[in-house]
Amino acid sequence: MDRLRWFGRSDTLFVFLAILLPLFFSIANSAFNVTTIPFNQGYLPLFGDDNLVRSPDGKGVRLLLDRFTGSGFISSKLYKHGFFSANIKLPSDYTAGICVAFYTSNGDVFEKSHDELDFEFLGNLEGKPWRFQTNLYGNGSTNRGREERYRLWFDPTKEFHRYSILWTAKNIIFYIDEVPIREVVRNDAMGGDYPSKPMSLYATIWDASNWATSGGKYKANYKYAPFVAEFKDLVLEGCPTDPIQQVSDAGVCIEKDIVNLNSQDYAIVTPERRLTMRKFRQKFMYYSYCYDTLRYPVLPPECVIIPSEKRRFKDTGRLKFGGSHHRQSRRRSRAPVTSNSEFDLNM
């Protein structure tokens, strides 16, 4: 009954799905074999000063947002392809207007032609399921955002869950707890829209009141501050690249892709994982740019239309029944850790 109360009376269908989904997800939820590193071996503070708090064992960090500043960290190296992962716990209680981001970017190096791969957690009203989006940009293609939005099937404030981004020369995969939720396969028609330049890994928490929660309808409320996000068990696997020479080691990195990244368990989407990804997307994705024919009358070249997915969406990319998506043109400078409420994936 506690779980039913957490989702609210009006979300009976969501509760029903949340009870059934673990049966599907258990197929794909075996842990990846990855090597974690201490914070100071791979990362540097980005902004926020005292709002970035390292754990006593040096293996993790807390990012806080208060009315004065957010906070963030960055990898100490750029990577030409890689596997970027962390166990993350999101802020609890009322977090409307708050954005927690875990992403790769090279915007500091290539200001007008940057690449980017995003997990962005969009805040929530207390007692409501968390929503988040994935996105990618290539070569500064910010006018061609490729965002998808979803609900989580668990409460991300109660305990840690692993969020991962795999980026190779041939594909990009977003994972949650070893469950693939999105794959983008490179093809020649994408051209520079496929991220191809070395990127750093970032994690930030910041005030995104103007767009994050219900399109900006609900703002950050600092009586609940500080907002805290926790990161631990950090993973950086890939090809480190000299930030000055940047792309000169491309050949070496392609070889490392083949030998290292592409041979790992997380690079293989088995039939079981693909089925699990399909089920997640059918039940929890509530917007996809690939089904937004108003925004994209000509289908972007990387989109693969799945009939069972398409039937759920209007021409706006919104669900025919329920869900929401408020688009707002924005480029932002991504300029917190208590937790609560559980939903057991393996129940």
NULUMBA-797340 format. One record per residue (C-alpha): residue in three letters; x, z, y. Coordinates in steps of 0.05 Angstrom, whole numbers, plus 32768, in hexadecimal, padded with zeros to 4 digits. Each point is the difference from the previous one (the first is absolute). Example, Ala and Ser with C-alpha at 12.3 -4.5 7.8 and 13.67 -1.06 7.14 Angstrom:
// residues 2
+------+------+------+-------+
| rest | east |   up | north |
+------+------+------+-------+
|  Ala | 80F6 | 809C |  7FA6 |
|  Ser | 801B | 7FF3 |  8045 |
+------+------+------+-------+
END
This chain:
// residues 347
+------+------+------+-------+
| rest | east |   up | north |
+------+------+------+-------+
|  Met | 8000 | 8000 |  8000 |
|  Asp | 803B | 800C |  802F |
|  Arg | 8013 | 7FB8 |  7FF9 |
|  Leu | 7FB9 | 7FE9 |  800F |
|  Arg | 8000 | 802B |  803F |
|  Trp | 8043 | 7FE2 |  8016 |
|  Phe | 7FE3 | 7FBA |  8001 |
|  Gly | 7FBC | 8013 |  801C |
|  Arg | 7FB9 | 7FF5 |  7FE6 |
|  Ser | 7FFC | 7FB8 |  8019 |
|  Asp | 803C | 7FE9 |  7FD9 |
|  Thr | 7FE3 | 8006 |  7FB9 |
|  Leu | 8017 | 7FBA |  7FEE |
|  Phe | 8046 | 800F |  801A |
|  Val | 8003 | 803F |  7FD6 |
|  Phe | 7FE9 | 7FD9 |  7FC3 |
|  Leu | 8037 | 7FCD |  800A |
|  Ala | 8034 | 8035 |  800D |
|  Ile | 7FEF | 8020 |  7FBE |
|  Leu | 8004 | 7FBE |  7FDA |
|  Leu | 803D | 7FE2 |  8022 |
|  Pro | 8033 | 8030 |  7FE1 |
|  Leu | 7FED | 7FE3 |  7FBC |
|  Phe | 8016 | 7FBC |  8019 |
|  Phe | 803C | 8019 |  8026 |
|  Ser | 801D | 8028 |  7FC7 |
|  Ile | 8016 | 7FBF |  7FE1 |
|  Ala | 8030 | 7FF1 |  8039 |
|  Asn | 8012 | 8046 |  8017 |
|  Ser | 8040 | 800C |  7FD9 |
|  Ala | 8037 | 8017 |  802F |
|  Phe | 8035 | 7FCE |  8016 |
|  Asn | 8048 | 800E |  7FEF |
|  Val | 801D | 8008 |  8046 |
|  Thr | 8039 | 8027 |  801F |
|  Thr | 7FEF | 802B |  803C |
|  Ile | 8031 | 8012 |  8037 |
|  Pro | 8005 | 803A |  8031 |
|  Phe | 7FE7 | 7FF2 |  8046 |
|  Asn | 8045 | 8003 |  8021 |
|  Gln | 801D | 7FCD |  7FCF |
|  Gly | 7FD2 | 7FC8 |  8014 |
|  Tyr | 7FDA | 8010 |  803F |
|  Leu | 8008 | 8013 |  8049 |
|  Pro | 7FCF | 8020 |  8032 |
|  Leu | 7FDD | 7FCB |  8029 |
|  Phe | 7FDA | 8028 |  8035 |
|  Gly | 7FDD | 8042 |  8009 |
|  Asp | 803B | 8030 |  8000 |
|  Asp | 7FE5 | 8044 |  7FE9 |
|  Asn | 7FC2 | 7FDE |  7FE3 |
|  Leu | 802B | 7FE7 |  7FC7 |
|  Val | 800D | 803A |  7FD0 |
|  Arg | 802C | 7FF8 |  7FC4 |
|  Ser | 7FF0 | 8026 |  7FC0 |
|  Pro | 802F | 8039 |  7FEC |
|  Asp | 8019 | 7FD9 |  7FC3 |
|  Gly | 800E | 7FC2 |  802A |
|  Lys | 7FD5 | 7FD4 |  7FD4 |
|  Gly | 7FC5 | 7FF7 |  802F |
|  Val | 7FE7 | 8003 |  8047 |
|  Arg | 7FC3 | 8013 |  8027 |
|  Leu | 7FE8 | 7FD5 |  803A |
|  Leu | 7FD5 | 8023 |  8034 |
|  Leu | 7FD3 | 7FE6 |  8037 |
|  Asp | 7FEC | 802C |  803A |
|  Arg | 7FE4 | 7FF1 |  8045 |
|  Phe | 8046 | 7FF2 |  801A |
|  Thr | 801F | 7FD2 |  7FCB |
|  Gly | 7FFC | 7FE4 |  7FBA |
|  Ser | 803D | 7FF7 |  7FD4 |
|  Gly | 8022 | 7FD1 |  7FD0 |
|  Phe | 803D | 7FED |  7FD8 |
|  Ile | 8024 | 7FC0 |  7FEE |
|  Ser | 802E | 7FEB |  7FC7 |
|  Ser | 804A | 8001 |  8015 |
|  Lys | 8009 | 7FB8 |  7FE6 |
|  Leu | 7FD9 | 7FBF |  8000 |
|  Tyr | 7FEE | 7FE1 |  7FBD |
|  Lys | 7FF9 | 7FB8 |  7FEB |
|  His | 7FC8 | 800C |  7FCE |
|  Gly | 7FF5 | 8042 |  7FDC |
|  Phe | 7FD2 | 8035 |  7FE3 |
|  Phe | 7FEC | 8034 |  8033 |
|  Ser | 7FD9 | 803D |  7FE9 |
|  Ala | 7FEE | 8048 |  8010 |
|  Asn | 7FD2 | 8037 |  7FEA |
|  Ile | 7FD4 | 800D |  803C |
|  Lys | 7FCC | 8035 |  8011 |
|  Leu | 7FD3 | 7FF1 |  803C |
|  Pro | 7FE6 | 802F |  8036 |
|  Ser | 7FC1 | 8026 |  7FEE |
|  Asp | 7FC0 | 8013 |  8024 |
|  Tyr | 7FEA | 7FD5 |  803B |
|  Thr | 8033 | 7FC8 |  800B |
|  Ala | 7FD8 | 7FCA |  8024 |
|  Gly | 802C | 7FD5 |  802C |
|  Ile | 8040 | 8012 |  7FDB |
|  Cys | 802A | 7FCA |  7FE0 |
|  Val | 8034 | 8010 |  7FCA |
|  Ala | 802A | 7FC3 |  7FF1 |
|  Phe | 8031 | 7FF0 |  7FC9 |
|  Tyr | 801C | 7FBC |  800B |
|  Thr | 803B | 7FD0 |  8004 |
|  Ser | 8012 | 7FDA |  8040 |
|  Asn | 8038 | 7FDF |  8026 |
|  Gly | 7FDE | 8001 |  8044 |
|  Asp | 803B | 8024 |  801F |
|  Val | 802E | 7FC7 |  7FEC |
|  Phe | 7FD3 | 7FC3 |  8005 |
|  Glu | 7FD1 | 8011 |  8039 |
|  Lys | 7FDC | 7FBD |  8003 |
|  Ser | 8004 | 7FEC |  7FB7 |
|  His | 7FFB | 8040 |  7FDA |
|  Asp | 7FE8 | 800C |  7FB8 |
|  Glu | 7FD7 | 803B |  7FEA |
|  Leu | 7FDE | 801E |  7FC2 |
|  Asp | 7FCF | 8039 |  800C |
|  Phe | 7FDB | 803A |  7FE1 |
|  Glu | 7FD7 | 801D |  8039 |
|  Phe | 7FD3 | 803D |  7FF4 |
|  Leu | 7FC8 | 7FFF |  8033 |
|  Gly | 7FEA | 8048 |  8008 |
|  Asn | 7FBC | 801B |  7FEA |
|  Leu | 7FC6 | 802C |  8013 |
|  Glu | 8002 | 8042 |  7FDA |
|  Gly | 7FDE | 7FF9 |  7FBD |
|  Lys | 8002 | 7FB4 |  7FFF |
|  Pro | 802B | 7FD5 |  7FD2 |
|  Trp | 8042 | 7FE9 |  801F |
|  Arg | 8008 | 7FB7 |  8011 |
|  Phe | 8040 | 7FD8 |  8007 |
|  Gln | 801A | 7FBA |  8008 |
|  Thr | 8039 | 7FD5 |  7FE8 |
|  Asn | 801B | 7FC8 |  802C |
|  Leu | 8039 | 7FCE |  8004 |
|  Tyr | 801F | 7FD7 |  8037 |
|  Gly | 8036 | 7FCC |  7FFB |
|  Asn | 802B | 7FE2 |  8037 |
|  Gly | 7FD7 | 8021 |  8037 |
|  Ser | 7FBD | 7FE6 |  7FE7 |
|  Thr | 7FD9 | 8039 |  801F |
|  Asn | 7FC7 | 7FD1 |  8013 |
|  Arg | 7FF7 | 7FF3 |  7FB6 |
|  Gly | 7FF9 | 8047 |  7FE6 |
|  Arg | 7FF4 | 8004 |  7FB6 |
|  Glu | 7FDE | 8043 |  7FFB |
|  Glu | 7FD6 | 801C |  7FC8 |
|  Arg | 7FDB | 8042 |  8004 |
|  Tyr | 7FED | 8030 |  7FC8 |
|  Arg | 7FE5 | 8045 |  7FEF |
|  Leu | 802A | 8030 |  7FD7 |
|  Trp | 7FE4 | 8019 |  7FBE |
|  Phe | 801E | 8045 |  800A |
|  Asp | 800B | 8033 |  8038 |
|  Pro | 8047 | 7FF1 |  801A |
|  Thr | 8005 | 8042 |  8025 |
|  Lys | 7FFC | 802C |  7FC2 |
|  Glu | 803F | 7FEB |  7FDC |
|  Phe | 8037 | 7FCC |  8002 |
|  His | 7FF5 | 7FB8 |  7FEB |
|  Arg | 8034 | 7FC9 |  7FFB |
|  Tyr | 7FFB | 7FC3 |  802E |
|  Ser | 802F | 7FC6 |  7FF4 |
|  Ile | 8011 | 7FBB |  801B |
|  Leu | 8025 | 7FCD |  7FD5 |
|  Trp | 801C | 7FC5 |  8028 |
|  Thr | 8026 | 7FC8 |  7FDD |
|  Ala | 800D | 7FB7 |  800F |
|  Lys | 7FC4 | 7FED |  7FD6 |
|  Asn | 7FCB | 8035 |  800C |
|  Ile | 7FE9 | 8040 |  8022 |
|  Ile | 7FDA | 8037 |  7FDB |
|  Phe | 7FE0 | 803E |  801D |
|  Tyr | 7FF9 | 803B |  7FD0 |
|  Ile | 7FDD | 8043 |  8000 |
|  Asp | 8014 | 802F |  7FC8 |
|  Glu | 801C | 7FC4 |  7FD9 |
|  Val | 7FBD | 7FDD |  8006 |
|  Pro | 800A | 7FBB |  8021 |
|  Ile | 7FCB | 7FF7 |  8036 |
|  Arg | 8017 | 7FBF |  8020 |
|  Glu | 8030 | 7FC7 |  7FF0 |
|  Val | 8016 | 7FC8 |  802E |
|  Val | 8024 | 7FC7 |  7FDE |
|  Arg | 802D | 7FD6 |  802B |
|  Asn | 7FF5 | 7FB5 |  8003 |
|  Asp | 8020 | 7FC9 |  8029 |
|  Ala | 7FC2 | 7FF7 |  802B |
|  Met | 8009 | 8046 |  801D |
|  Gly | 8041 | 7FEB |  8021 |
|  Gly | 801A | 8036 |  802E |
|  Asp | 7FC1 | 8029 |  7FF8 |
|  Tyr | 801F | 801D |  7FC1 |
|  Pro | 802E | 8039 |  8014 |
|  Ser | 8047 | 7FE9 |  7FF5 |
|  Lys | 802F | 8026 |  802E |
|  Pro | 8021 | 8044 |  7FF1 |
|  Met | 7FD2 | 803B |  8010 |
|  Ser | 8006 | 804B |  8009 |
|  Leu | 7FCF | 8032 |  7FE2 |
|  Tyr | 7FD8 | 802B |  8031 |
|  Ala | 7FD0 | 803A |  7FFB |
|  Thr | 7FDA | 8018 |  803D |
|  Ile | 7FC5 | 8028 |  8018 |
|  Trp | 7FE1 | 7FF0 |  8043 |
|  Asp | 7FC0 | 8000 |  802A |
|  Ala | 7FD9 | 7FBF |  7FF3 |
|  Ser | 7FBE | 8018 |  801E |
|  Asn | 7FF2 | 7FBC |  801F |
|  Trp | 7FF8 | 7FDD |  7FBC |
|  Ala | 800E | 8028 |  7FC0 |
|  Thr | 7FBF | 8022 |  7FEE |
|  Ser | 7FC0 | 7FD6 |  8003 |
|  Gly | 8020 | 7FD1 |  8031 |
|  Gly | 8010 | 8037 |  8032 |
|  Lys | 7FBC | 8021 |  7FFF |
|  Tyr | 801E | 8043 |  7FEA |
|  Lys | 803C | 801A |  8026 |
|  Ala | 8038 | 8031 |  7FF0 |
|  Asn | 7FEA | 8048 |  800C |
|  Tyr | 803D | 802C |  800F |
|  Lys | 7FDC | 8041 |  7FF2 |
|  Tyr | 8013 | 7FEF |  7FB7 |
|  Ala | 8049 | 7FF4 |  8012 |
|  Pro | 8035 | 7FFF |  7FE9 |
|  Phe | 7FEF | 7FC8 |  7FD0 |
|  Val | 8033 | 7FFF |  7FC7 |
|  Ala | 8014 | 7FCC |  7FCD |
|  Glu | 8031 | 8010 |  7FC8 |
|  Phe | 8031 | 7FD0 |  7FE0 |
|  Lys | 802C | 800F |  7FC3 |
|  Asp | 8020 | 7FDF |  7FC3 |
|  Leu | 8018 | 7FC7 |  802B |
|  Val | 8016 | 7FBF |  7FDF |
|  Leu | 802A | 7FC8 |  801E |
|  Glu | 8013 | 7FCB |  7FCD |
|  Gly | 8017 | 7FBB |  8018 |
|  Cys | 8037 | 7FDA |  8022 |
|  Pro | 801D | 8024 |  803D |
|  Thr | 8013 | 7FCF |  8036 |
|  Asp | 8030 | 8008 |  803A |
|  Pro | 7FD4 | 8006 |  803D |
|  Ile | 8032 | 7FD9 |  802A |
|  Gln | 800A | 7FC5 |  7FD0 |
|  Gln | 7FB7 | 8007 |  7FEA |
|  Val | 7FF1 | 7FC2 |  7FD6 |
|  Ser | 8046 | 7FEB |  7FEB |
|  Asp | 7FFC | 8022 |  7FBC |
|  Ala | 7FC0 | 7FDC |  7FEB |
|  Gly | 8020 | 7FE1 |  7FC3 |
|  Val | 8019 | 8043 |  7FE7 |
|  Cys | 7FBC | 801F |  800B |
|  Ile | 7FDD | 7FC9 |  7FD9 |
|  Glu | 802F | 800E |  7FC6 |
|  Lys | 7FF1 | 804A |  8004 |
|  Asp | 7FB6 | 7FF0 |  8001 |
|  Ile | 8006 | 7FDC |  7FBE |
|  Val | 802D | 8033 |  7FDF |
|  Asn | 7FE1 | 8040 |  801C |
|  Leu | 7FBC | 7FFD |  8022 |
|  Asn | 7FDF | 7FCA |  7FD6 |
|  Ser | 8013 | 8022 |  7FBF |
|  Gln | 7FE1 | 8044 |  8012 |
|  Asp | 7FBE | 801A |  7FE5 |
|  Tyr | 7FE1 | 8000 |  8045 |
|  Ala | 800E | 7FB5 |  8007 |
|  Ile | 7FD7 | 7FEE |  7FC3 |
|  Val | 7FB5 | 7FF9 |  8008 |
|  Thr | 7FE9 | 8005 |  7FB8 |
|  Pro | 7FBB | 7FE7 |  7FEB |
|  Glu | 7FEA | 8049 |  7FFF |
|  Arg | 8019 | 800D |  8047 |
|  Arg | 7FE0 | 7FC0 |  8019 |
|  Leu | 7FBD | 8016 |  7FE2 |
|  Thr | 8008 | 8043 |  8022 |
|  Met | 8010 | 7FDF |  8042 |
|  Arg | 7FC3 | 7FD4 |  7FFA |
|  Lys | 7FD3 | 803C |  7FF3 |
|  Phe | 801D | 8026 |  803B |
|  Arg | 7FF5 | 7FC6 |  802F |
|  Gln | 7FB9 | 7FF4 |  7FE8 |
|  Lys | 7FEC | 8048 |  800A |
|  Phe | 8029 | 801A |  803B |
|  Met | 8014 | 7FC5 |  802C |
|  Tyr | 7FD0 | 7FFA |  803B |
|  Tyr | 8022 | 7FCA |  802A |
|  Ser | 802F | 7FC6 |  7FF1 |
|  Tyr | 8018 | 7FCB |  8030 |
|  Cys | 7FFC | 7FCE |  7FC6 |
|  Tyr | 7FB4 | 8005 |  8001 |
|  Asp | 7FF9 | 8000 |  804C |
|  Thr | 7FED | 7FB7 |  800B |
|  Leu | 7FEE | 800D |  8049 |
|  Arg | 8046 | 8016 |  800F |
|  Tyr | 8022 | 7FCF |  7FD1 |
|  Pro | 7FD5 | 7FC0 |  7FF7 |
|  Val | 803C | 7FE3 |  7FDC |
|  Leu | 8014 | 802D |  7FC6 |
|  Pro | 8047 | 801C |  8009 |
|  Pro | 802D | 7FE1 |  7FCB |
|  Glu | 8011 | 8040 |  7FDB |
|  Cys | 7FB7 | 8013 |  7FF4 |
|  Val | 7FE5 | 7FFC |  7FBA |
|  Ile | 7FB4 | 8003 |  8000 |
|  Ile | 7FE3 | 802B |  7FC9 |
|  Pro | 7FB6 | 7FEE |  7FF7 |
|  Ser | 7FEC | 8047 |  7FEC |
|  Glu | 8022 | 801A |  8040 |
|  Lys | 7FE4 | 7FCA |  802D |
|  Arg | 7FB8 | 800E |  7FEC |
|  Arg | 8006 | 8045 |  801F |
|  Phe | 8012 | 7FE8 |  8046 |
|  Lys | 7FDE | 7FDF |  803A |
|  Asp | 8023 | 7FC8 |  8027 |
|  Thr | 801C | 8037 |  802D |
|  Gly | 8028 | 801E |  7FC6 |
|  Arg | 7FD4 | 803E |  8004 |
|  Leu | 7FDA | 8019 |  7FC4 |
|  Lys | 7FB9 | 7FE6 |  7FF9 |
|  Phe | 7FE9 | 8047 |  7FF5 |
|  Gly | 8024 | 803C |  801E |
|  Gly | 8048 | 8005 |  8017 |
|  Ser | 801A | 7FF0 |  8045 |
|  His | 8038 | 7FDB |  8022 |
|  His | 800C | 7FFF |  804A |
|  Arg | 8034 | 7FCE |  8015 |
|  Gln | 8026 | 800C |  803F |
|  Ser | 8039 | 7FD7 |  801B |
|  Arg | 803B | 802E |  8007 |
|  Arg | 804A | 8007 |  7FF8 |
|  Arg | 8016 | 8047 |  8001 |
|  Ser | 803F | 8028 |  8005 |
|  Arg | 7FFA | 8030 |  7FC7 |
|  Ala | 8015 | 8034 |  8025 |
|  Pro | 7FC1 | 80CB |  7F66 |
|  Val | 7FF9 | 8040 |  7FBB |
|  Thr | 7FC1 | 8021 |  7FE7 |
|  Ser | 7FD6 | 7FE8 |  7FC6 |
|  Asn | 7FC0 | 800B |  7FDB |
|  Ser | 7FCB | 7FE4 |  7FD0 |
|  Glu | 800E | 7FE1 |  7FBC |
|  Phe | 7FE8 | 7FC6 |  7FD6 |
|  Asp | 8024 | 7FFC |  7FBD |
|  Leu | 8013 | 7FB8 |  7FEE |
|  Asn | 800B | 8012 |  7FB8 |
|  Met | 7FC1 | 8029 |  7FF3 |
+------+------+------+-------+
END
